Amino acid sequence: MLFNSLHFLWFFSAVWVAYWALRRERRLQNGLLLGASYLFYGYWDWRFLGLILLSTLVDFGVGLALARHPRGARARDRWLVLSLVVNLGALGFFKYWDFFVQSFEEILSAAGLGTSSCMLEIILPVGISFYTFQTLSYSIDRWRGEIPAERSFIDFAFFVSFFPQLVAGPIVRAGEFLPQAARKRIYSWEDQGLGLRLILWGLFKKVVVADNLASLVDGTFAQEGELGLLTRVVAIYAFAAQIYCDFSGYTDIARGTARMLGFRFPWNFRAPYFATNPSAFWRRWHITLSNWLRDYLYISLGGNRKGRGRTLRNVMLTMVLGGLWHGAAWNFVLWGFYQGLLLVAHRLWTENRQSRQPSPAGRALQWCGFFHLVCFGWLLFRAESLAQIGRFLSPHGGWLAGFPLSETVASGALIGGLGVLVVCAWDFVMESHGTDETALEGKSPWVQAATCLALYMAVAYTGRFIGNEFIYFQF
């Protein structure tokens, strides 16, 4: 059930009406949203409801079991291991079994050793990477003694499966969500208005920008022939805009629907393409994943507590595993390695330089240079194979060879390109004013109404509602 579909509009409208009709009964509201979330997830494939229920039962039980043992007891470690084995085991089997088996078989084949195939052609459950990290954060925080045990199974299951962010985040932690689930939600016109604006803005980024650029990006990357230099450059720029608008658009819709139900989600994107270095970029891009990797992986590996050498190693391991989290393919591993190299290089560079503010011209040069480093990373991310990466980096080919010219591509590129300018302006306003909601905060009602009407018209008349899934659904 896609956010950019009529099915979701009808679904959410029905849930919203029933939810606020029960506003005097918090427990009934939570039960309603739990049932709606299971219905939402089961709409993709009902068979995987058992998997999310298994994860929920295990971590709910682990949270209660940890409450019976004092901090430092060995039994606490065993309960945490159980949570890690079940959750990471399920994630590893469904997401990585075929990848590692195929890689191993290719190594044996290259060595001249035959083997029977053990690939299972497993279907990847939608959202498993996100809800696995979300529920694991609860078990780890409980093991660390940072949050109390949740005693209500309904509330905990609701936390794991809440439909706005179930499929592609943001990754909301138990300490952020469960207190909200335990409180009575009060209907607020301000929350409803802000939620609607976030949804409308997210739809604009998805169907007007990302989906219009998709025909250009997909058509170019599908070319097996030699691509011209300009074709390759345009495709990479277009994908940089597409993935940002697609993913941040999903996040905006998720935050908007949650806000209309009385819940506040953390901000997941903060004008990431305004960053001038890799550290700043990862404080702006997919913020909830960056924080999760920092708090539960990087720090667990030792962080920066054991000298520079181990610190740099921990940065590299964190980013390589973060790349692998995105997808079971070697290009994602390469992308994570590349991001780790950027972070390591930046850390070493800043250690050996005196801190001083660059001039405006110097900052512009930093931004331009780093933006192109990010775009090169998106080539590694988007490529369908290592061979395609090699073709994109080849110096051969004419300027426009392989460009997928058609009326659909041309109109999509024009509309999507104009939409990119709107997104850049919107992010600039938010960056300038330091707001974490929408660029309309603080504006007069007339300005807000006129802007929302313009966005609605753009979505209605230039949006492409062709069933395009969000890019991060595959992760």
C-alpha positions in Angstrom: 0.0 0.0 0.0 2.0 3.0 -1.3 1.7 6.4 0.3 1.2 7.8 -3.2 -1.9 5.7 -3.9 -5.6 6.1 -3.5 -5.7 2.9 -1.4 -3.6 4.6 1.2 -5.8 7.7 1.1 -8.9 5.7 1.8 -7.0 3.6 4.4 -5.6 6.5 6.3 -8.9 8.5 6.2 -10.8 5.6 7.7 -8.1 5.1 10.4 -8.0 8.8 11.2 -11.8 9.1 11.7 -12.0 6.0 13.9 -8.9 7.0 15.8 -10.1 10.4 16.9 -13.6 9.0 17.6 -11.8 7.0 20.3 -9.8 10.0 21.7 -11.2 9.4 25.2 -9.8 5.8 25.2 -6.0 5.8 24.8 -5.8 2.0 25.0 -8.4 1.5 22.3 -6.6 4.0 20.1 -3.4 2.0 20.5 -5.2 -1.2 19.8 -6.8 0.3 16.7 -3.5 1.6 15.3 -1.9 -1.8 16.0 -4.6 -3.6 14.0 -4.4 -1.0 11.3 -0.6 -1.4 11.2 -0.8 -5.2 10.8 -3.4 -4.7 8.0 -1.1 -2.2 6.3 1.9 -4.6 6.5 -0.2 -7.6 5.6 -1.4 -5.8 2.4 2.2 -6.3 1.0 2.3 -10.0 1.9 0.4 -11.5 4.9 2.9 -14.3 5.2 5.5 -12.0 6.8 3.2 -10.9 9.6 4.5 -13.9 11.5 8.1 -12.6 11.2 7.3 -9.2 12.6 5.3 -10.8 15.4 8.2 -13.1 16.2 10.5 -10.2 16.6 7.9 -8.4 18.7 7.4 -11.3 21.0 11.1 -12.0 21.5 12.1 -8.5 22.3 9.1 -7.9 24.5 10.0 -11.0 26.5 13.7 -10.0 26.6 12.7 -6.6 28.0 10.8 -8.2 30.8 13.5 -10.8 31.5 16.1 -8.1 31.8 14.1 -6.4 34.5 14.5 -9.5 36.7 18.3 -9.3 36.8 20.6 -6.5 38.2 23.0 -4.6 36.0 26.2 -6.5 35.5 24.6 -10.0 35.8 25.7 -12.5 33.2 22.1 -13.5 32.6 21.4 -10.1 31.1 24.1 -10.8 28.5 22.4 -14.0 27.5 19.1 -12.4 27.1 20.6 -9.7 24.9 22.3 -12.4 22.8 19.0 -14.1 22.3 17.5 -10.8 20.9 20.6 -10.3 18.6 20.5 -13.9 17.3 16.8 -13.9 16.5 16.6 -10.4 14.9 19.9 -10.4 13.1 19.5 -14.1 12.2 16.1 -13.3 10.5 17.6 -10.3 8.8 20.6 -12.2 7.7 18.7 -15.2 6.3 16.0 -13.3 4.4 18.3 -10.5 3.1 21.8 -12.0 2.7 21.6 -15.8 2.3 21.4 -15.7 -1.5 24.0 -13.0 -1.7 26.6 -14.8 0.3 25.8 -18.2 -1.3 26.1 -16.7 -4.8 29.4 -14.9 -4.0 30.8 -18.2 -2.6 29.7 -20.1 -5.6 31.3 -17.6 -7.9 34.6 -17.9 -6.0 34.5 -21.7 -6.3 33.6 -21.4 -10.0 36.6 -19.1 -10.6 38.8 -21.6 -8.9 37.6 -24.3 -11.3 35.6 -26.1 -8.5 32.0 -27.1 -9.4 29.3 -27.0 -6.8 25.5 -27.5 -6.6 23.6 -24.3 -6.0 22.3 -23.6 -2.5 20.4 -20.4 -3.5 16.9 -20.3 -2.2 15.6 -17.2 -4.1 14.2 -15.8 -0.9 11.6 -13.0 -1.0 12.8 -10.0 1.0 10.2 -8.9 3.5 9.4 -5.3 3.1 10.8 -3.1 5.9 12.7 -5.8 7.7 15.9 -3.7 7.9 14.0 -0.9 9.5 11.8 -2.7 12.1 14.7 -5.0 13.0 16.9 -2.0 13.9 14.0 -0.4 15.7 13.2 -3.3 18.0 16.9 -4.1 18.6 17.3 -0.6 19.9 14.8 -1.4 22.6 16.6 -4.6 23.7 20.0 -2.8 23.7 18.7 0.2 25.6 17.1 -2.1 28.1 20.3 -4.1 28.5 22.2 -0.8 29.1 19.6 0.2 31.7 18.6 3.4 29.8 14.9 2.8 29.6 12.3 0.9 31.7 10.7 -2.3 30.6 7.5 -1.9 28.7 4.7 -3.9 30.5 2.0 -3.5 27.9 2.3 -5.9 25.0 -0.2 -3.9 22.9 1.9 -0.7 23.3 5.1 -2.5 22.5 3.7 -4.3 19.4 2.3 -0.9 18.4 5.8 0.6 18.7 7.4 -2.1 16.5 4.7 -1.9 13.7 3.3 1.6 13.6 2.4 1.9 9.9 3.7 5.4 9.0 7.4 4.5 9.5 7.2 0.7 9.4 8.4 0.2 5.8 11.2 2.8 5.4 11.7 4.7 8.7 12.6 7.0 10.2 14.0 4.6 12.8 12.2 5.6 16.0 13.6 4.4 19.2 11.6 3.0 22.1 12.6 5.9 24.4 11.1 8.3 21.9 8.0 6.4 21.0 6.7 4.5 24.0 6.2 7.6 26.3 4.0 9.0 23.5 2.1 5.8 23.2 1.5 5.9 27.0 0.1 9.4 27.0 -3.3 10.6 26.0 -3.3 12.3 22.6 -5.1 15.6 22.4 -6.6 16.7 19.1 -4.9 19.8 17.8 -5.7 21.9 14.7 -2.1 22.9 14.7 -0.9 19.3 14.4 -3.5 18.6 11.7 -2.4 21.5 9.6 1.3 20.8 10.0 0.7 17.1 9.3 -1.2 18.0 6.1 1.6 20.3 5.0 4.2 17.7 5.5 2.2 15.1 3.6 1.7 17.5 0.7 5.3 18.5 0.6 6.4 14.8 0.7 4.1 14.0 -2.2 5.5 16.9 -4.2 9.0 15.6 -3.7 8.0 12.0 -4.5 5.6 12.2 -7.5 6.6 15.6 -9.0 10.4 15.4 -8.6 11.5 11.8 -8.0 9.1 10.0 -10.2 9.5 12.4 -13.1 13.2 12.0 -12.9 12.9 8.2 -12.7 12.3 7.7 -16.4 15.6 9.5 -17.2 17.6 7.7 -14.5 16.2 4.2 -15.1 16.4 4.6 -18.9 20.1 5.7 -18.7 21.2 3.0 -16.2 19.4 0.3 -18.1 21.6 1.0 -21.2 24.1 -1.8 -21.8 25.8 0.1 -24.6 28.4 2.7 -24.2 27.1 5.9 -22.7 28.4 9.4 -23.6 30.1 11.6 -21.0 27.3 14.1 -20.7 24.7 11.3 -20.5 26.6 9.8 -17.6 26.9 13.1 -15.8 23.3 14.0 -16.2 22.1 10.6 -15.0 24.2 10.8 -11.8 23.0 14.3 -11.0 19.4 13.2 -11.7 19.8 10.2 -9.4 21.2 12.4 -6.7 18.0 14.5 -6.8 15.8 11.5 -7.3 17.0 9.5 -4.2 16.9 12.6 -2.0 13.4 13.6 -3.0 12.1 10.0 -3.0 13.4 9.1 0.5 13.0 12.4 2.2 9.5 12.6 0.6 8.6 9.3 2.2 9.9 10.6 5.6 7.8 13.8 5.3 4.7 11.8 4.6 5.5 9.4 7.5 6.0 12.3 9.8 2.9 14.1 8.6 0.6 11.1 9.0 2.0 10.4 12.5 1.6 14.1 13.4 -2.1 13.9 12.4 -2.4 11.0 14.8 -0.7 12.9 17.7 2.8 11.4 17.4 6.1 13.3 16.7 8.8 11.6 14.8 12.5 12.7 14.7 13.7 14.7 11.7 15.5 12.4 9.2 16.9 14.9 6.7 18.3 18.4 7.2 19.3 19.8 3.8 22.0 17.2 3.3 23.3 18.6 0.0 24.2 21.8 1.8 27.0 19.9 3.6 30.6 20.8 2.9 32.2 17.6 4.4 31.3 14.0 5.0 30.8 14.4 8.8 28.3 17.2 8.2 26.6 15.1 5.5 25.9 12.2 7.8 24.5 14.5 10.4 22.0 15.6 7.7 21.3 12.5 5.6 19.2 9.6 7.0 19.8 11.0 10.5 18.1 8.3 12.4 20.2 5.6 10.7 23.4 7.6 11.2 22.6 7.9 14.9 21.7 4.3 15.2 25.0 3.1 13.7 26.9 5.5 15.9 25.2 4.6 19.2 24.8 0.8 18.7 27.7 -0.2 16.3 30.4 2.4 16.3 30.4 2.9 20.1 30.1 -0.8 20.7 33.2 -1.4 18.6 35.0 1.0 20.9 34.3 4.4 19.3 37.2 6.8 19.6 38.3 5.5 23.1 41.3 3.4 22.1 43.5 5.6 20.0 43.4 7.0 16.5 44.2 3.7 14.7 41.2 1.8 16.2 39.0 4.9 15.8 39.6 4.9 12.1 39.1 1.2 11.9 35.8 1.5 13.7 34.7 4.3 11.3 35.5 2.0 8.3 33.7 -1.0 9.8 30.7 1.0 10.7 30.3 2.5 7.2 31.0 -0.8 5.4 28.3 -2.6 7.5 26.0 0.4 7.0 26.5 0.0 3.2 25.7 -3.7 3.4 22.6 -2.9 5.5 21.3 -1.0 2.4 21.4 -4.0 0.2 22.8 -7.4 -0.5 25.2 -6.5 -3.4 28.8 -5.7 -3.7 28.1 -2.2 -5.0 26.6 -1.3 -1.6 29.6 -2.7 0.2 31.8 -0.6 -2.1 29.6 2.5 -1.4 29.9 2.0 2.3 33.7 1.6 2.0 33.9 4.8 0.0 31.8 6.7 2.6 34.2 5.3 5.3 37.2 6.5 3.3 35.7 10.0 3.0 35.1 10.1 6.8 38.5 8.8 7.6 40.2 11.3 5.2 38.2 14.2 6.6 39.1 13.2 10.2 42.8 13.0 9.4 42.6 16.3 7.4 41.0 18.2 10.3 43.4 16.8 12.8 46.3 18.3 11.0 44.8 21.8 10.3 44.2 24.7 12.4 40.5 25.4 12.8 39.4 28.6 11.1 36.4 29.7 9.2 36.9 29.7 5.4 36.0 32.7 3.3 32.6 32.6 1.5 34.5 31.7 -1.7 36.4 29.0 0.0 33.2 27.6 1.5 31.5 27.6 -1.9 34.5 25.6 -3.3 34.3 23.2 -0.4 30.5 22.7 -1.1 31.0 22.2 -4.8 33.9 19.7 -4.4 32.1 17.7 -1.7 28.8 17.6 -3.6 30.6 16.0 -6.5 32.2 13.4 -4.1 28.6 12.6 -2.9 27.4 12.3 -6.5 30.3 9.8 -7.3 29.1 7.8 -4.3 25.6 7.8 -5.7 27.0 6.1 -8.8 28.3 3.3 -6.7 24.9 3.1 -4.9 22.7 3.1 -8.0 24.8 0.9 -10.4 23.4 -2.5 -11.0 26.8 -4.2 -11.1 30.5 -3.5 -10.7 30.8 -3.8 -14.5 28.3 -0.9 -14.9 30.4 1.2 -12.6 33.4 0.5 -14.8 31.4 1.6 -17.9 30.3 4.8 -16.2 34.0 5.6 -15.4 35.2 4.8 -18.9 36.7 7.8 -20.8 35.3 6.5 -24.1 32.0 7.5 -25.8 30.5 10.5 -27.5 28.8 13.3 -25.5 25.2 12.2 -25.8 25.6 8.5 -26.8 23.0 6.3 -25.1 20.8 9.3 -24.0 17.2 7.9 -23.6 15.5 10.6 -25.7 11.7 10.4 -25.8 8.7 12.6 -25.0 8.3 10.9 -21.6 11.9 11.4 -20.6 12.0 15.0 -21.9 8.9 16.1 -20.1 9.9 14.2 -16.9 13.4 15.8 -17.0 11.9 19.3 -17.4 9.2 18.9 -14.7 11.6 17.2 -12.3 14.3 19.7 -12.9 12.0 22.6 -12.1 10.9 20.7 -9.0 14.5 20.4 -7.9 14.8 24.2 -7.9 11.7 24.4 -5.7 13.2 21.8 -3.3 16.5 23.7 -3.1 14.7 26.9 -2.3 12.6 25.2 0.3 15.6 23.6 2.0 17.4 27.0 1.9 14.6 28.7 3.8 14.5 25.9 6.3 18.3 26.0 6.7 18.3 29.8 7.1 15.5 29.8 9.7 16.6 26.7 11.6 13.1 25.2 11.5 12.7 21.4 11.7 9.2 21.2 10.2 8.3 23.0 7.0 9.5 26.2 5.3 6.0 27.7 6.0 6.4 28.0 9.7 5.9 31.5 10.9 4.3 32.6 7.6 0.9 34.3 7.4 -2.1 32.0 6.9 -2.6 33.5 3.4 1.0 32.6 2.4 0.6 29.1 3.8 -2.7 28.6 2.0 -1.4 29.9 -1.3 1.8 27.7 -1.1 -0.2 24.6 -0.2 -2.6 25.3 -3.1 0.3 25.6 -5.5 1.9 22.4 -4.2 -1.5 20.6 -4.6 -1.9 21.8 -8.2 1.7 20.7 -9.0 1.0 17.2 -7.5 -2.4 16.9 -9.2 -1.3 18.1 -12.7 2.4 17.2 -13.0 2.8 14.3 -10.6 3.3 10.8 -11.9 1.1 8.3 -10.1 2.3 5.2 -11.9 2.8 2.9 -8.9 6.5 3.7 -8.4 7.6 2.2 -5.1 9.8 4.3 -2.9 13.5 3.5 -3.5 14.2 2.5 0.1 11.5 -0.2 0.1 14.1 -2.6 -1.4 16.2 -2.2 1.7 
